[in-house]
Amino acid sequence: MRILVVGAGATGGFFGGRLALAGRDVAFLVRPRRAAALRERGLRIVGAGLRGPEQELRPQLVQPGGIDGPYDVVLLSVKAGALAPALEDVAPAVGPGTVIVPFLNGMAHLDVIEHRFGADAVLGGMVRIFGDVRVLDRLSESVIADMAIGEPAGGTSARVERIGKELSDAGFAVTVSPDIRGVMWHKWVFISTLGALTTLMRGSVGEIVTAGGAWLGPALLAEAAAVAAAAGHPLPNAQRDRIAASLTRADSTDTASLYRDTAAGLPTEGDHILGDLTARARDLGVETPLLDLAALQLRVHDLRLKR
């Protein structure tokens, strides 16, 4: 099975790198600057469940315009702002039997990809990575990662079972979910809550709690969970309790990528994560005043960068 990984950043580099080390036929679709860096340094796997010394991977690289034909599976690991050009770049790799598995946050990208390549070409996907993933193309030993894939319409199928088996036993957990949209919605609730919290307050969870803001995380969670429930994907009570507990720890150093990008003066995925969530909330008749405020703040930040 030929696998094309689109993007060799932290997420794509980790999962694609582990698959390549496990002997899968993996190539990375990257732009020239990134290709030059990977040719010079390679990808180095440090620990991450491995026994023995650091392993170096010299990955197969493909550049836009250099795809030689269809792949069996395309793992799409880019940020929302890069989705449109990535789909153009990857189009020559998509044939009649190709399956695209996107690992973007939120849900809007599914419609975009289905519109471009057809509903039959797309699976739902979700990945989680905890830990310091990459420093100069080293994948850290502190990483805990997992992946879920599934049919967007629900249930299971021979193709998703086959792809799940191909992606398994590579150093991260893989789940074939009969409710992948629910899995994606539940992650969306978490990242929206953490993103809104740390962006609004410009600090880590622990700093916010210590400053007297222990109430804010659960309040944001309640709004996000209400949207998911109205959309038909209620958050299980146990999962909601775990998320709430993680948002009220005074010793937590957790932040979200939305906050880190904002703090670094970079463009964010604010519209894709919070903007889309709050738009759906309005359509569903759910009030989300705190999430609306966070989405507005990120929109102002992103507009400022375009000037």
C-alpha positions as CSV (number, residue, x, y, z in Angstrom):
1,M,0.0,0.0,0.0
2,R,1.5,3.3,-1.1
3,I,1.0,6.1,1.5
4,L,1.6,9.8,0.8
5,V,1.9,12.1,3.8
6,V,1.1,15.7,2.9
7,G,3.1,17.9,5.3
8,A,6.2,16.9,7.3
9,G,5.7,19.2,10.3
10,A,5.1,17.9,13.8
11,T,2.1,15.7,13.2
12,G,2.9,14.5,9.7
13,G,6.5,14.0,10.6
14,F,5.7,12.0,13.6
15,F,3.1,9.6,12.2
16,G,4.6,9.4,8.7
17,G,8.1,8.9,10.2
18,R,6.9,6.1,12.5
19,L,5.1,4.4,9.6
20,A,8.3,4.6,7.5
21,L,10.4,3.1,10.2
22,A,7.9,0.3,10.5
23,G,8.6,-0.6,6.9
24,R,5.5,1.0,5.2
25,D,5.9,2.5,1.7
26,V,5.7,6.1,2.7
27,A,6.5,9.3,0.8
28,F,6.2,12.9,2.0
29,L,4.8,15.6,-0.2
30,V,6.8,18.8,0.8
31,R,7.7,22.1,-0.7
32,P,11.3,22.7,-1.9
33,R,12.6,24.5,1.2
34,R,11.3,21.8,3.5
35,A,12.7,19.1,1.2
36,A,16.1,20.7,1.3
37,A,16.1,20.7,5.1
38,L,14.9,17.1,5.3
39,R,17.6,16.0,2.8
40,E,20.2,17.7,4.9
41,R,19.1,16.6,8.3
42,G,16.6,13.8,7.8
43,L,14.1,12.9,10.5
44,R,15.5,11.6,13.7
45,I,13.4,9.5,16.1
46,V,14.5,9.8,19.7
47,G,12.8,7.3,21.9
48,A,9.0,7.6,21.4
49,G,8.6,4.0,22.4
50,L,11.7,2.8,20.6
51,R,14.4,0.7,22.3
52,G,18.0,1.5,21.6
53,P,19.7,4.6,20.2
54,E,18.3,7.4,18.1
55,Q,17.1,6.2,14.6
56,E,17.6,8.4,11.6
57,L,15.1,8.4,8.7
58,R,15.9,9.6,5.3
59,P,12.3,9.9,4.0
60,Q,11.1,9.5,0.5
61,L,10.3,13.0,-0.7
62,V,8.0,14.2,-3.4
63,Q,7.6,17.8,-4.4
64,P,4.5,19.5,-6.0
65,G,4.5,18.7,-9.7
66,G,6.6,15.5,-9.2
67,I,3.9,13.0,-8.3
68,D,4.2,10.0,-10.5
69,G,0.7,8.6,-10.2
70,P,-2.1,7.7,-7.7
71,Y,-1.4,6.6,-4.1
72,D,-3.5,4.2,-2.1
73,V,-3.8,6.4,1.0
74,V,-3.1,10.1,1.4
75,L,-2.6,11.3,5.0
76,L,-3.4,15.0,5.0
77,S,-1.7,16.8,7.8
78,V,-1.7,20.6,7.2
79,K,-3.1,23.6,8.9
80,A,-6.5,25.0,7.7
81,G,-4.9,27.9,6.0
82,A,-2.8,25.6,3.8
83,L,-5.7,23.3,2.9
84,A,-6.6,24.8,-0.5
85,P,-3.0,24.7,-2.0
86,A,-2.4,21.3,-0.5
87,L,-5.4,19.9,-2.3
88,E,-4.1,21.3,-5.6
89,D,-0.7,19.9,-4.9
90,V,-2.0,16.4,-4.0
91,A,-4.6,16.1,-6.9
92,P,-2.3,14.1,-9.2
93,A,-1.9,11.5,-6.3
94,V,-5.7,10.9,-6.1
95,G,-7.0,8.2,-8.4
96,P,-10.2,6.2,-8.5
97,G,-9.2,4.0,-5.5
98,T,-7.3,6.6,-3.5
99,V,-8.5,7.3,0.1
100,I,-7.7,10.6,1.7
101,V,-7.5,10.7,5.5
102,P,-7.4,14.3,6.8
103,F,-6.1,15.1,10.3
104,L,-7.1,18.7,10.5
105,N,-8.9,20.1,13.5
106,G,-12.6,20.9,13.4
107,M,-15.1,19.6,10.8
108,A,-15.3,22.1,7.9
109,H,-12.4,20.5,6.0
110,L,-14.4,17.3,5.3
111,D,-16.9,19.3,3.2
112,V,-14.0,21.0,1.3
113,I,-12.2,17.7,0.5
114,E,-15.5,15.9,-0.4
115,H,-16.4,18.8,-2.8
116,R,-13.0,18.5,-4.5
117,F,-12.6,14.8,-4.8
118,G,-16.0,13.2,-4.0
119,A,-17.4,11.8,-0.8
120,D,-16.2,8.3,-1.5
121,A,-12.5,9.5,-1.5
122,V,-12.6,10.7,2.1
123,L,-12.4,9.1,5.5
124,G,-12.8,10.9,8.8
125,G,-9.6,11.1,10.9
126,M,-8.4,12.3,14.3
127,V,-4.9,12.3,15.8
128,R,-3.7,13.4,19.3
129,I,-0.2,14.0,20.3
130,F,0.9,14.8,23.8
131,G,4.5,15.9,24.5
132,D,7.4,17.8,22.9
133,V,7.1,16.5,19.4
134,R,9.8,18.1,17.3
135,V,13.0,20.1,17.7
136,L,15.0,20.5,14.5
137,D,13.3,17.4,13.1
138,R,13.9,15.3,16.2
139,L,10.8,13.4,17.4
140,S,10.9,13.4,21.1
141,E,10.8,10.4,23.4
142,S,8.1,12.1,25.6
143,V,5.5,11.8,22.9
144,I,2.2,9.9,23.5
145,A,0.2,9.6,20.3
146,D,-2.9,8.0,18.9
147,M,-5.0,8.0,15.8
148,A,-8.6,7.2,14.9
149,I,-10.1,6.8,11.4
150,G,-13.6,5.9,10.2
151,E,-16.3,6.2,7.6
152,P,-17.8,9.7,7.7
153,A,-21.3,8.2,7.3
154,G,-20.7,6.0,10.3
155,G,-20.4,2.3,10.7
156,T,-17.4,0.4,9.3
157,S,-16.3,-1.0,6.0
158,A,-13.7,-3.4,4.5
159,R,-11.6,-0.4,3.2
160,V,-11.4,1.3,6.6
161,E,-10.5,-2.0,8.3
162,R,-7.8,-2.6,5.7
163,I,-6.3,0.9,6.1
164,G,-6.5,0.6,9.9
165,K,-4.5,-2.6,9.7
166,E,-1.9,-1.0,7.4
167,L,-1.5,1.9,9.8
168,S,-1.2,-0.2,12.9
169,D,1.8,-1.6,14.8
170,A,4.0,1.4,14.0
171,G,4.5,2.8,17.4
172,F,1.2,4.6,18.0
173,A,-2.3,3.4,18.7
174,V,-4.8,3.2,15.9
175,T,-8.6,2.9,16.4
176,V,-11.2,2.2,13.7
177,S,-14.2,4.0,14.9
178,P,-17.8,3.4,13.9
179,D,-18.6,7.0,14.9
180,I,-15.6,9.0,13.6
181,R,-17.7,12.2,13.4
182,G,-18.4,11.9,17.1
183,V,-14.7,11.4,17.8
184,M,-13.8,14.5,15.8
185,W,-16.5,16.5,17.4
186,H,-15.3,15.6,20.9
187,K,-11.8,16.6,20.1
188,W,-13.2,19.8,18.6
189,V,-14.9,20.6,21.9
190,F,-11.6,20.1,23.8
191,I,-9.3,22.1,21.5
192,S,-11.9,24.9,21.2
193,T,-12.2,25.1,25.0
194,L,-8.5,25.1,25.6
195,G,-7.8,27.4,22.7
196,A,-10.4,30.0,23.8
197,L,-9.3,29.9,27.4
198,T,-5.6,30.4,26.8
199,T,-6.1,32.9,24.0
200,L,-8.5,35.0,25.9
201,M,-6.4,35.1,29.0
202,R,-3.0,35.1,27.3
203,G,-1.5,32.4,29.6
204,S,-1.3,28.8,30.5
205,V,-4.1,26.9,32.3
206,G,-2.2,27.1,35.6
207,E,-1.5,30.8,35.3
208,I,-5.2,31.4,34.7
209,V,-6.3,29.3,37.6
210,T,-3.8,30.8,39.9
211,A,-5.0,34.3,38.9
212,G,-8.6,33.5,40.0
213,G,-9.9,32.2,36.7
214,A,-10.7,28.6,37.6
215,W,-14.3,29.2,36.6
216,L,-13.6,30.2,33.0
217,G,-12.4,26.9,31.6
218,P,-15.6,24.9,32.7
219,A,-17.8,27.8,31.4
220,L,-16.2,27.6,28.0
221,L,-16.4,23.9,28.0
222,A,-20.1,24.1,28.8
223,E,-20.7,26.3,25.7
224,A,-18.6,24.0,23.4
225,A,-20.3,20.8,24.7
226,A,-23.7,22.4,24.2
227,V,-22.9,22.9,20.5
228,A,-21.7,19.3,20.1
229,A,-24.9,18.0,21.8
230,A,-27.1,20.2,19.6
231,A,-25.3,18.8,16.5
232,G,-26.0,15.2,17.7
233,H,-22.7,14.4,19.3
234,P,-23.0,14.8,23.0
235,L,-19.8,14.6,25.0
236,P,-19.8,11.6,27.4
237,N,-20.0,12.6,31.0
238,A,-16.7,10.9,31.9
239,Q,-14.9,12.7,29.1
240,R,-16.4,16.0,30.1
241,D,-15.3,15.5,33.7
242,R,-11.7,14.7,32.6
243,I,-11.5,17.9,30.4
244,A,-13.0,20.0,33.2
245,A,-10.5,18.7,35.7
246,S,-7.6,19.5,33.3
247,L,-8.8,23.1,33.0
248,T,-8.7,23.8,36.7
249,R,-5.3,22.6,37.7
250,A,-3.1,25.3,39.2
251,D,0.1,23.4,38.3
252,S,-0.8,22.9,34.6
253,T,1.4,24.4,31.9
254,D,-1.0,23.5,29.1
255,T,-1.6,26.0,26.3
256,A,-3.2,25.6,22.9
257,S,-1.7,26.1,19.5
258,L,-4.2,29.0,18.9
259,Y,-2.6,30.8,21.9
260,R,1.0,29.9,20.9
261,D,0.5,31.1,17.3
262,T,-1.1,34.3,18.6
263,A,1.7,34.9,21.1
264,A,4.3,34.4,18.3
265,G,2.5,36.8,16.0
266,L,1.6,34.1,13.5
267,P,-1.7,33.5,11.6
268,T,-4.0,31.2,13.5
269,E,-6.7,28.6,12.7
270,G,-9.2,30.8,14.6
271,D,-11.8,30.8,11.9
272,H,-11.5,27.1,11.2
273,I,-11.7,26.1,14.9
274,L,-13.7,28.8,16.8
275,G,-15.3,30.7,13.9
276,D,-16.9,27.6,12.4
277,L,-17.9,26.3,15.8
278,T,-19.7,29.5,16.8
279,A,-21.3,29.8,13.3
280,R,-22.8,26.3,13.8
281,A,-23.9,27.3,17.3
282,R,-25.9,30.2,15.8
283,D,-27.5,27.8,13.2
284,L,-28.4,25.4,16.0
285,G,-29.7,28.1,18.3
286,V,-27.0,27.7,21.0
287,E,-25.7,30.8,22.8
288,T,-21.9,30.9,23.0
289,P,-20.9,34.4,24.3
290,L,-17.5,33.4,25.6
291,L,-16.5,31.4,22.5
292,D,-17.8,34.3,20.4
293,L,-15.5,36.7,22.2
294,A,-12.5,34.4,21.7
295,A,-13.3,34.0,18.0
296,L,-13.6,37.7,17.6
297,Q,-10.2,38.3,19.3
298,L,-8.5,35.8,17.0
299,R,-10.2,37.4,13.9
300,V,-8.8,40.8,14.9
301,H,-5.4,39.3,15.3
302,D,-5.5,37.6,11.9
303,L,-6.8,40.7,10.2
304,R,-4.0,42.8,11.7
305,L,-1.4,40.4,10.2
306,K,-2.9,40.9,6.7
307,R,-2.4,44.7,6.7
